[in-house]
Amino acid sequence: MSATQVSEQRPERPEEIRAVPVRRPGRWIASAIVLVIAASIVRSIIVNPRFEWHVVGQYLFDSRILNGVVKTIELTVIAMAVGIILGVVLAVMRLSPNPLVSSFSWLYIWFFRGTPLLVQLLFWGFIAALFPNISLGVPFGGPSIINVSANSLIPPFVAAILGLGLNEGAYMAEIVRAGIISVDEGQTEAASSLGMSRLQTLRLIVVPQAMRVIIPPTGNETISMLKNTSLVIVLGSVFDLLFATQQIYAANYQTIPLLIVASIWYLAMTSVLYVGQYFVERRFGRGFSRAERVGMRARWLGSGRK
C-alpha cells in the first residue's frame, strides 16, 4: 500500500467546535429597567429637599441618639440571653418523656408564638392592672413572705425585658428542639448503653453536636430582636433608639429626618450582625455539602420573623 493510499484512509480531523453564547435580550432589558428605576430612586432621594439631609447629619451623632443606640443594644443582649436560656429549658421539657412537663412546654410555646409581641409588651406594661401587688409565700391563701407593688417591681425597662425575652424563649425553644432532634438517635442509645443519664447524654453528647444547627438561626433571631426592640416605645420611659428619636422630633417637628437617623442606625447595627452571622454560618456549615448548606440557609432565613 502506497503512502498516498494510507493518507487517504486516515480520518479527517473534525472542525473545532465554536461556542456561540446564547443571546438573552430579556436579561439586558430587565437590567436596563432595574438600573433606570434605581437611578430614579437615588436621584429622588438626593434631590428632594424634604429629606433635609443637613438635619440628618446634625442629629446622626447627637448624644441622645447615641444613648438610645446603647440602650437598644442593651435591650437586645439581655432579652436574647433570657430567650436563649429559657429556650434551652423549654426544649428539654418539650422532649421530656413526662407528659405533664412536655405539655406545659407545648402550651407555653403555643401561647407566646400565637399572640403578637406588641400585645405581650402592653400586658407587661399594664401588669399592675391585673396584679397590683406581687406576693411570694404559701400558696392557696397562705401567709405572704414578700409583698411588693407591681409598679415598683416591674418598671418599664423590666417590662420590656420580660416581654421581649419571654417571647423569644418560645422561638428559641423550637430552634433548640430542632437541633437536638437533628442528632442521630444512635448517639443517645450508645450513651444509654454506657450507663449515662439523660441529662449527661444531652450535655455531653447531643447538645455539642446540635450546636451547628442551633447557632446559625440564633444569629437570625438576634437580628430580629434588635429590630423588635423598637416596639418597646409603647411602654414609655424606655429610652431606646426610637424613643430618643421620637423625643427629639416631638420638640423640633423634624419627623422625617429624625426617622431617617433612626433607620440609618438600625441598618448599621443589623449590618454588623449580618456580617457576624455570615461567619457563623460558614463556621458551623463545615461538614455539609453545598446543597445541604443552601437548604440549611433557607431554613435559617425562613425561621426569622418580620
Secondary structure as GFF3:
##gff-version 3
##sequence-region A 1 306
A	DSSP	alpha_helix	3	9	.	.	.	ID=ss1
A	DSSP	alpha_helix	25	47	.	.	.	ID=ss2
A	DSSP	three_ten_helix	49	51	.	.	.	ID=ss3
A	DSSP	alpha_helix	53	59	.	.	.	ID=ss4
A	DSSP	alpha_helix	63	94	.	.	.	ID=ss5
A	DSSP	alpha_helix	99	114	.	.	.	ID=ss6
A	DSSP	alpha_helix	117	125	.	.	.	ID=ss7
A	DSSP	alpha_helix	127	130	.	.	.	ID=ss8
A	DSSP	beta_strand	133	137	.	.	.	ID=ss9
A	DSSP	beta_strand	144	149	.	.	.	ID=ss10
A	DSSP	alpha_helix	150	153	.	.	.	ID=ss11
A	DSSP	alpha_helix	156	181	.	.	.	ID=ss12
A	DSSP	alpha_helix	185	193	.	.	.	ID=ss13
A	DSSP	alpha_helix	198	201	.	.	.	ID=ss14
A	DSSP	pi_helix	202	206	.	.	.	ID=ss15
A	DSSP	alpha_helix	207	228	.	.	.	ID=ss16
A	DSSP	three_ten_helix	229	235	.	.	.	ID=ss17
A	DSSP	alpha_helix	241	252	.	.	.	ID=ss18
A	DSSP	alpha_helix	255	284	.	.	.	ID=ss19
A	DSSP	alpha_helix	290	302	.	.	.	ID=ss20
###
